[in-house]
Amino acid sequence: AFMAKSISLSDALERSARIDISLKKAFKKAIDIISRIDEGEAVISRIYKGEAARVILGLQYMGGDDALILAPSWLSYPLSLILMTEFARNMGYSFNSSLCIGTGATLSAGLVSVPPAHNIWAALDAAELLLEEAKKVGRIPFYMGAIAFDVVEGGLLTGRTEKTRMDELKSLNLSCQPWVLGQHGDMK
Protein backbone atom coordinates (compact mmCIF):
# COMPACT_ATOMS: atom_id res chain seq x y z
CA ALA A 1 0.00 0.00 0.00
CA PHE A 2 2.92 2.35 0.71
CA MET A 3 4.20 2.02 -2.86
CA ALA A 4 0.69 2.00 -4.36
CA LYS A 5 0.08 5.51 -3.06
CA SER A 6 2.88 6.89 -5.28
CA ILE A 7 1.66 9.77 -7.41
CA SER A 8 4.44 9.62 -10.01
CA LEU A 9 7.39 7.54 -11.12
CA SER A 10 9.82 9.78 -9.24
CA ASP A 11 7.68 9.45 -6.09
CA ALA A 12 7.77 5.65 -6.47
CA LEU A 13 11.57 5.74 -6.85
CA GLU A 14 11.92 7.92 -3.75
CA ARG A 15 9.67 5.61 -1.74
CA SER A 16 11.62 2.57 -2.94
CA ALA A 17 14.88 4.20 -1.89
CA ARG A 18 13.38 5.16 1.46
CA ILE A 19 12.39 1.55 2.13
CA ASP A 20 15.80 0.22 1.08
CA ILE A 21 17.76 2.75 3.13
CA SER A 22 15.49 2.27 6.15
CA LEU A 23 16.17 -1.46 6.24
CA LYS A 24 19.92 -1.01 5.82
CA LYS A 25 20.01 1.60 8.58
CA ALA A 26 18.01 -0.76 10.80
CA PHE A 27 20.54 -3.55 10.14
CA LYS A 28 23.43 -1.24 10.97
CA LYS A 29 21.70 -0.22 14.21
CA ALA A 30 21.06 -3.88 15.10
CA ILE A 31 24.74 -4.73 14.62
CA ASP A 32 25.70 -1.72 16.74
CA ILE A 33 23.32 -2.82 19.52
CA ILE A 34 24.53 -6.42 19.44
CA SER A 35 28.18 -5.41 19.57
CA ARG A 36 27.62 -3.05 22.53
CA ILE A 37 25.83 -5.51 24.83
CA ASP A 38 27.52 -5.59 28.24
CA GLU A 39 30.52 -3.47 27.29
CA GLY A 40 31.44 -3.30 30.97
CA GLU A 41 32.70 -6.87 31.12
CA ALA A 42 35.59 -7.45 28.72
CA VAL A 43 35.05 -11.20 28.21
CA ILE A 44 31.32 -10.89 27.55
CA SER A 45 31.90 -7.90 25.30
CA ARG A 46 34.30 -9.92 23.12
CA ILE A 47 31.74 -12.74 22.86
CA TYR A 48 29.02 -10.39 21.65
CA LYS A 49 31.35 -8.64 19.20
CA GLY A 50 31.94 -12.10 17.75
CA GLU A 51 28.20 -12.64 17.49
CA ALA A 52 27.80 -9.34 15.65
CA ALA A 53 30.47 -10.50 13.20
CA ARG A 54 28.59 -13.79 12.71
CA VAL A 55 25.40 -11.87 11.87
CA ILE A 56 27.29 -9.69 9.37
CA LEU A 57 28.81 -12.79 7.75
CA GLY A 58 25.37 -14.40 7.71
CA LEU A 59 23.87 -11.57 5.68
CA GLN A 60 23.05 -13.24 2.37
CA TYR A 61 20.84 -10.58 0.80
CA MET A 62 19.32 -7.25 1.72
CA GLY A 63 17.39 -5.06 -0.68
CA GLY A 64 14.16 -3.12 -0.48
CA ASP A 65 12.23 -4.58 2.44
CA ASP A 66 13.63 -8.10 1.94
CA ALA A 67 16.56 -9.72 3.67
CA LEU A 68 17.97 -13.18 4.16
CA ILE A 69 20.18 -13.43 7.23
CA LEU A 70 21.70 -16.57 8.72
CA ALA A 71 22.17 -15.81 12.41
CA PRO A 72 22.73 -17.69 15.66
CA SER A 73 19.37 -19.04 16.76
CA TRP A 74 19.45 -17.35 20.17
CA LEU A 75 19.98 -14.01 18.46
CA SER A 76 17.50 -14.34 15.58
CA TYR A 77 14.42 -13.23 17.52
CA PRO A 78 16.00 -10.15 19.14
CA LEU A 79 17.61 -9.30 15.79
CA SER A 80 14.19 -9.43 14.12
CA LEU A 81 12.65 -7.22 16.80
CA ILE A 82 15.42 -4.64 16.43
CA LEU A 83 15.10 -4.67 12.64
CA MET A 84 11.32 -4.23 12.79
CA THR A 85 11.50 -1.43 15.36
CA GLU A 86 14.29 0.48 13.67
CA PHE A 87 12.73 0.05 10.22
CA ALA A 88 9.47 1.54 11.50
CA ARG A 89 11.37 4.43 13.07
CA ASN A 90 13.36 5.06 9.89
CA MET A 91 10.13 5.03 7.89
CA GLY A 92 8.69 7.60 10.30
CA TYR A 93 6.02 5.16 11.50
CA SER A 94 4.49 5.78 8.08
CA PHE A 95 0.78 5.41 8.61
CA ASN A 96 -2.09 7.85 8.40
CA SER A 97 -3.11 8.30 12.03
CA SER A 98 -6.16 10.43 11.24
CA LEU A 99 -7.67 7.74 9.02
CA CYS A 100 -6.28 4.78 11.01
CA ILE A 101 -5.00 3.29 7.77
CA GLY A 102 -1.65 1.52 7.66
CA THR A 103 0.48 2.06 4.61
CA GLY A 104 1.95 -1.42 4.53
CA ALA A 105 5.43 -0.13 5.38
CA THR A 106 6.06 -2.92 7.88
CA LEU A 107 8.50 -5.78 8.20
CA SER A 108 7.53 -9.37 8.85
CA ALA A 109 9.88 -12.22 9.69
CA GLY A 110 9.87 -15.97 9.24
CA LEU A 111 12.42 -17.59 11.57
CA VAL A 112 13.54 -21.19 11.77
CA SER A 113 16.08 -22.61 14.14
CA VAL A 114 17.61 -25.85 12.88
CA PRO A 115 20.70 -27.90 13.72
CA PRO A 116 23.86 -27.00 11.74
CA ALA A 117 23.68 -30.20 9.67
CA HIS A 118 20.09 -29.49 8.55
CA ASN A 119 19.43 -29.03 4.82
CA ILE A 120 19.66 -25.26 4.23
CA TRP A 121 17.23 -25.30 1.28
CA ALA A 122 14.59 -27.12 3.31
CA ALA A 123 15.07 -24.63 6.15
CA LEU A 124 14.68 -21.71 3.72
CA ASP A 125 11.49 -23.29 2.40
CA ALA A 126 10.12 -23.49 5.96
CA ALA A 127 11.20 -19.90 6.70
CA GLU A 128 9.45 -18.70 3.55
CA LEU A 129 6.20 -20.37 4.63
CA LEU A 130 6.50 -18.78 8.08
CA LEU A 131 7.16 -15.41 6.46
CA GLU A 132 3.98 -15.70 4.39
CA GLU A 133 2.00 -16.54 7.54
CA ALA A 134 3.50 -13.51 9.31
CA LYS A 135 2.70 -11.23 6.35
CA LYS A 136 -0.97 -12.27 6.47
CA VAL A 137 -1.40 -10.69 9.90
CA GLY A 138 1.47 -8.20 10.05
CA ARG A 139 -0.11 -5.35 8.12
CA ILE A 140 -2.25 -3.91 10.89
CA PRO A 141 -2.51 -0.12 11.26
CA PHE A 142 -0.18 1.24 13.98
CA TYR A 143 1.76 -2.02 14.13
CA MET A 144 5.29 -2.76 12.89
CA GLY A 145 4.91 -6.28 11.50
CA ALA A 146 4.78 -9.87 12.64
CA ILE A 147 7.09 -12.76 13.48
CA ALA A 148 6.41 -16.45 12.96
CA PHE A 149 9.02 -18.96 14.08
CA ASP A 150 9.73 -22.62 14.68
CA VAL A 151 12.52 -24.57 16.34
CA VAL A 152 13.53 -28.14 15.55
CA GLU A 153 16.30 -30.23 17.01
CA GLY A 154 15.88 -33.26 14.77
CA GLY A 155 14.11 -34.39 11.64
CA LEU A 156 13.68 -32.47 8.42
CA LEU A 157 11.86 -29.15 8.47
CA THR A 158 10.46 -28.11 5.10
CA GLY A 159 7.62 -25.86 4.00
CA ARG A 160 5.24 -28.80 3.94
CA THR A 161 6.21 -30.16 7.36
CA GLU A 162 6.17 -26.60 8.76
CA LYS A 163 2.59 -26.07 7.60
CA THR A 164 1.55 -29.35 9.20
CA ARG A 165 3.33 -28.49 12.46
CA MET A 166 1.84 -24.99 12.61
CA ASP A 167 -1.72 -26.17 11.87
CA GLU A 168 -1.47 -28.92 14.48
CA LEU A 169 -0.13 -26.59 17.18
CA LYS A 170 -2.87 -24.04 16.47
CA SER A 171 -5.61 -26.72 16.54
CA LEU A 172 -4.35 -27.85 19.97
CA ASN A 173 -4.20 -24.20 21.18
CA LEU A 174 -0.45 -24.56 21.76
CA SER A 175 0.51 -21.67 19.50
CA CYS A 176 -0.86 -18.20 18.85
CA GLN A 177 1.60 -17.32 16.11
CA PRO A 178 2.36 -15.21 14.25
CA TRP A 179 3.10 -12.58 16.87
CA VAL A 180 2.32 -9.02 15.84
CA LEU A 181 4.61 -6.26 17.13
CA GLY A 182 2.92 -3.01 18.08
CA GLN A 183 4.20 0.53 17.74
CA HIS A 184 5.40 0.64 21.32
CA GLY A 185 6.79 -2.90 21.45
CA ASP A 186 3.54 -4.49 22.61
CA MET A 187 2.60 -7.86 21.17
CA LYS A 188 -0.81 -8.85 19.86
Buried (B, 14 or more C-beta within 10 A) or exposed (E): EBBEBBEEEEEBEEBBEBBBEBBBBBBEBBBEBBBEBEEEEEEEBEEBBEBBEBBBEBBEEBEEBEBEBBBEEEBBBBBBBBBBBBBBBBBEBBBEEEEEEBBBBBBBBBBBBBEEEBEEEBBBBBBBBBBBBBBEBBBBBEBBBBBBBBEBEEEEBBBEBBBEBBEEBEEEEEBEBBBBBEEEEEEE
